[in-house]
């Protein structure tokens, strides 16, 4: 399958960096005629992944960065978000749909990313997330 790198860039670990994601993703979505539903799923997932990378992966350390890569492979978009943190065990995350976790603040980002993407995997000991979206 022919894979085409569309975007690769680095963001500073600052929450204000997240504001740039929508315009970048909008431009690519227009170029490839991505449906509104898929665009919405991609935007929410990308925003969650970058927020997690900044806050949890890089501990909001402004000297660290977040790398974002967007590829098109056949009828799929692949988004990878990497931080400079030590990683984590994604299997250790509590299920936010269980009764004891329903009212906890936080803990829903990875759950949302899993539900909105068609496939999601972690690499590099959890410091890179890869999400696939079917067009």
Phi, psi and omega per residue, in radians:
X1 nan 2.354 -3.104
X2 -1.357 2.087 3.135
X3 -1.873 2.312 -3.098
X4 -2.135 2.132 3.065
X5 -1.306 2.117 -3.123
X6 -1.699 -0.765 -3.070
X7 -2.549 2.426 2.963
X8 -2.524 2.121 3.097
X9 -2.681 2.945 -3.084
X10 -2.121 2.366 3.086
X11 -1.976 2.578 2.998
X12 -1.251 2.644 3.122
X13 -1.361 1.133 3.095
X14 -2.238 2.320 -3.139
X15 -0.952 -0.550 -3.133
X16 -1.141 -0.330 3.114
X17 -1.134 -0.440 -3.082
X18 -1.133 -0.483 -3.118
X19 -1.045 -0.424 -3.105
X20 -1.388 -0.258 -3.016
X21 -1.147 -0.729 -3.054
X22 -1.121 -0.777 -3.126
X23 -1.150 -0.676 3.114
X24 -1.103 -0.820 -3.111
X25 -1.218 -0.602 3.104
X26 -1.065 -0.763 -3.122
X27 -1.084 -0.825 3.125
X28 -1.125 -0.723 -3.122
X29 -1.107 -0.663 3.086
X30 -1.140 -0.799 -3.110
X31 -1.045 -0.574 -3.074
X32 -1.931 0.238 3.071
X33 0.872 0.899 3.112
X34 -1.326 2.359 3.135
X35 -1.116 2.763 3.135
X36 -1.063 -0.673 -3.132
X37 -1.106 -0.841 -3.136
X38 -1.152 -0.708 3.093
X39 -1.016 -0.799 3.134
X40 -1.065 -0.762 3.108
X41 -1.102 -0.724 3.132
X42 -1.144 -0.745 -3.099
X43 -1.150 -0.806 3.128
X44 -1.088 -0.784 -3.123
X45 -1.138 -0.768 3.119
X46 -1.108 -0.753 3.129
X47 -1.084 -0.777 3.107
X48 -1.096 -0.782 -3.111
X49 -1.103 -0.756 3.139
X50 -1.193 -0.718 3.090
X51 -1.046 -0.807 3.104
X52 -1.067 -0.724 -3.140
X53 -1.093 -0.743 -3.137
X54 -1.192 -0.936 -2.991
X55 -1.339 -0.876 -3.034
X56 -1.602 -0.793 -3.106
X57 -1.216 -0.900 -3.084
X58 -1.699 0.055 -3.136
X59 0.866 0.656 3.130
X60 0.988 0.444 3.114
X61 -1.388 1.917 -3.056
X62 -1.173 -0.209 3.077
X63 -1.421 -0.154 3.113
X64 -1.809 2.815 -3.090
X65 -2.257 2.961 3.103
X66 -2.122 2.266 3.128
X67 -1.806 2.359 -3.137
X68 -2.158 2.344 3.127
X69 -2.327 2.319 3.106
X70 -2.191 2.175 -3.135
X71 -2.192 2.701 2.983
X72 -2.005 2.228 3.140
X73 -2.309 1.848 -3.056
X74 1.067 -2.181 3.104
X75 -1.731 0.537 -3.108
X76 -2.237 2.567 2.898
X77 -1.831 2.404 3.084
X78 -2.093 2.182 3.110
X79 -1.987 2.248 3.041
X80 -2.106 2.332 3.088
X81 -2.206 2.188 -3.112
X82 -2.197 2.465 3.051
X83 -2.063 3.089 -3.111
X84 -1.759 0.248 -3.126
X85 -1.398 3.120 -3.107
X86 -1.345 -0.157 -3.093
X87 1.590 -3.041 -3.141
X88 -2.826 2.965 3.100
X89 -1.684 1.835 -3.108
X90 -1.071 -0.390 3.114
X91 -1.293 -0.208 -3.133
X92 -1.525 -0.092 -3.126
X93 -1.250 2.339 3.110
X94 -1.225 2.596 3.116
X95 -1.310 2.006 -3.085
X96 -1.250 -0.120 3.131
X97 -1.623 -0.109 3.105
X98 -1.339 2.556 -3.067
X99 -0.840 -0.807 -3.082
X100 -1.227 -0.218 -3.114
X101 -1.892 -0.077 -3.034
X102 -1.044 -0.613 -3.052
X103 -1.820 0.141 3.093
X104 -1.344 2.463 3.056
X105 -1.422 2.408 -3.119
X106 1.447 3.057 3.088
X107 1.521 0.177 -3.103
X108 -1.932 -0.183 -3.074
X109 -1.052 -0.905 -3.132
X110 -1.138 -0.683 3.093
X111 -1.016 -0.825 3.109
X112 -1.069 -0.793 -3.138
X113 -1.033 -0.730 3.120
X114 -1.107 -0.721 -3.088
X115 -1.293 -0.593 -3.054
X116 -1.507 -0.445 3.120
X117 -1.618 2.785 3.099
X118 -1.387 -0.551 3.067
X119 -2.569 2.456 3.076
X120 -2.431 2.339 3.112
X121 -2.413 2.654 3.024
X122 -1.872 2.512 3.099
X123 -2.291 3.004 3.071
X124 0.923 0.860 3.107
X125 1.067 0.462 3.108
X126 1.637 0.000 -3.127
X127 -1.538 -0.066 3.032
X128 -2.248 2.292 3.024
X129 -1.981 2.415 3.118
X130 -2.151 2.183 -3.115
X131 -2.151 2.357 3.131
X132 -1.962 2.363 3.124
X133 -2.191 2.138 3.091
X134 -1.390 2.380 3.141
X135 -1.522 nan nan
